[in-house]
Amino acid sequence: MGDGLLLEFPSVVEATQCMIDVQQAMARRNVSVAKDKRIVFRIGVHLGDLVVEGDDIFGDGINVAARLEAFCEAGGVVISGTAHENIAGRIEVGFIDAGDQILKNISRPVRVWQWTPTASSVPTTGEALALPDKPSIAVLPFDNLSGDADQEYFADGITEDIITELSRFREFLVIARNSTFVYKGGAKDLTVVARELNARYMVEGSVSKAGNRVRVTAQLIEGATNTHLWADRFDGDLTDIFALQDEITAAIVSAVAPRFVQAEVERSVKLSATQLSSWDSLLRARALLASLDKEGVRAAMPLFRTAIRQDPRNAQAHSWLAYVLFLSSFYDWSDDPVSDRAEAVVIARQAVSIDTDDALSHVVSGMVTAYTTNEVEGAGQAYEKALRINPNFAMAHGFMGGIQAIRGDFASAREHFDLASRLSPRDPSAGMWRILYNIGLYGAERYDDVVRGADEAIRSNPDHPALYRQRAAALAMLGRDDEARDDIKQVLRLIPGNTIKRVREMPFWPDIEPFLDGLRKAGLPEE
């Protein structure tokens, strides 16, 4: 079995109860064990016949159990439908029905039931308490380790500010302060706390002081298994305590939010199609957009539509659908770009009407509005509104930076771009931000900067046609005709039939004619 164990029990009830006990004990043990030293099990339980031959046992029942173990999430227990029928009402924990699953090398579908520590207090005779569709996160009171009672307010202030700032993100539900502060000052079994608060993720940390210096540590934890997903420490000077509090809060929030989404994407990938909620469908689609290419956009679009069907009030799904419709039309990836553009406008408006406090909805609405009306100022106002709602939203900063560059305010644009990069270093939308910034640079006749910017962006987005188009025009204006023609070949490879006439319809360009002159010199066909 390598690093596994095969155990035989005379009773499926005893087998299941034993495995639950093992996982609960391991979760408690791992609380004080370094992440790289932990032992975390996956367990599958099945009821079936065995063939005994000497000291060996084998048979179809063992194969099913082994495949169930492979299906299981770390820290949990998965049992077959056959096993579940025989334990119903006889074990004081709850299992969640994961439906029929196709398991490797098993000819028939197998009914699968899942248990995690968050469901451990729910009896099998009733409904398991389900986590909300959107995952929830709890920020526990930061511990004051300084020995200075006066620093208690600083630790509490950090905690409260993180709760406030995380609440600005619509991707997750944040447990209220009144619920989390009851755990202040006591020893905490995080798996128990997660279950009691119904939270999938938790943030905890500490504050320590030495002289006029303070150190804050923070970590993001997956509650069911007590797995650390992220941790960092932040040092500062107490001279301006409120500025320091804001700085540390922003740093923690900007680290937690993307790592949280990454963890949710990793979790959703393990689910079967029948298990996907609206949130899971949305996550899978967003993961497909990471490459920001034609294939990713086309694959993501039906998943966003599925998320909307599953939850018509999902503002984020509406916003992301409008975004991919915009991309599809903008890059000529659509069979009917005019229809996609019109639908993007309708869907973006619906997103804003569903949730007026969703920063993403305002960003996408502003972008789509600018695309359909070439109204740069209207887009800028939408981005400003998004940043008032969530000052830590990287996408809003990125697009605002692009608009500021088009306005010719490169100093402000650079500030927004730098902040967007700190908040989300590998953001899939970064290629779009670069395109907007290059529009401003081209309008200022800074062609060398356009080429340098496009060079950098193409390394991360090698199939982004607009970047090749911008570099081609800038190279042509610099007299580097051979290189410009090579870029036009890339444009036509990525968008067959692209012409000056089509480019003229692009949004965001206050004065597009100098850009078209560069493309003509580079060799892009007129019609």
Secondary structure, DSSP 4 states (H G I P E B T S, - for coil): -TT------S-HHHHHHHHHHHHHHHHHHHTTS-GGG-----EEE-----EEETTEEESHHHHHHHHHHHHSPTT-EEEEHHHHHHHTTTSSS--EEEEEE--TT-SS-EEEEEE-GGGTTS-TTS---PPPSS-EEEEPPPEE-SS-GGGHHHHHHHHHHHHHHHTT-TTSEE--HHHHGGGTTS---HHHHHHHHT-SEEEEEEEEEETTEEEEEEEEEETTTTEEEEEEEEEEEGGGHHHHHHHHHHHHHHHHHHHHHHHHHHHHHTS-GGG--HHHHHHHHHHHGGG-SHHHHHHHHHHHHHHHHH-TT-HHHHHHHHHHHHHHHHTT-SS-HHHHHHHHHHHHHHHHHH-TT-HHHHHHHHHHHHHHH--HHHHHHHHHHHHHH-TT-HHHHHHHHHHHHHHT-HHHHHHHHHHHHHH-TT-TTHHHHHHHHHHHHHHTT-HHHHHHHHHHHHHH-TT-HHHHHHHHHHHHHTT-HHHHHHHHHHHHHHSTT--HHHHHT-SS-SS-HHHHHHHHHHT----
